[in-house]
Amino acid sequence: MDIRRALPADLPAVAEIYGREAREGHATFDLDPRPMDVWEAKLRDVGDHFLVADDGGVVCGYAMSSPFRPKPAYAHTRETTVYVAPGQQGRGAGRALYDDLLARLADDGVHLVVAAVALPNPGSLALHRSCGFEEVGVMREVGRKQGRWIDVAWWQKVLG
């Protein structure tokens, strides 16, 4: 499996991974897939912090970071996200993506990364724990999707 910077040709696969989660899952609070122009803007804006896991030419996951908040004092804090395609979980893609992304962020002077995990999601919780994140709190019933209230656990990791 190769972890590399996302390319424009990867965006349909990335959009499909995310779109399935928007339609059927609860890891995102989007209810509908994002249009391609949103993914194109993310690729342009995020640059080296938008990665894909490529397994023989097939995108099986992606990771990226984004500004945590737009205020200047948050400049050294980024929010991270990792999605792995259905059927690809448990093969190491999430960990490999996170290892590469966190190294890039540290090299770029990011001090702290945060991640939000919609619950339940034991796989994501285990991934964040194994990557050295610590849970810092849970927001109860913060989102409603598929007829139920969803809690979100917040995790953080100091990079330097």
C-alpha positions, 0 to 999 in steps of 0.5 A: 500500500502506497501513501501519497499526496492526493491527485485530481484523478483520486477525487472520484474515489475519495468522493465515493468513500465519503459519499457512502458515509454521508448516505449510510453511515454516521462518521460524518454529519453530512446527509448528502455527498459533497459535490466534486467542486468541494473536493477540488477546492479541498485538494487545492487548499489543503495541498500536502495534507490531503493523502490517499492510500493507494493499493495497486491503483485503487484508493482505499482510504484518505486523510486530510487536515484542515484549520481548526478555527479561523482565528489567528491564535489557532494557527498551529492547531489542525483538525484531522480526518481519516476515512477508509473504504468499506471492506478495507478496514483492518488492513493498516490503511488508516494507521499508515495514512495517520502516520504520514499525515501526522509526520507532515503536520509536525514538519510544518510546525503544527503543535496540536491536532484534534479529531472528532469521532462520532460514536459508536466507532470502536475502530476509529477509537482504537486507531486514534488511541494507537496513534497516540491521541488522548480523549479529551471529552464527549459531546452528548447528542450533538448530532441527529442522523438516521433517526437517532442522536449521536455523541462525538468524542474529541481527541487530541495529540500534541505533536511538538 
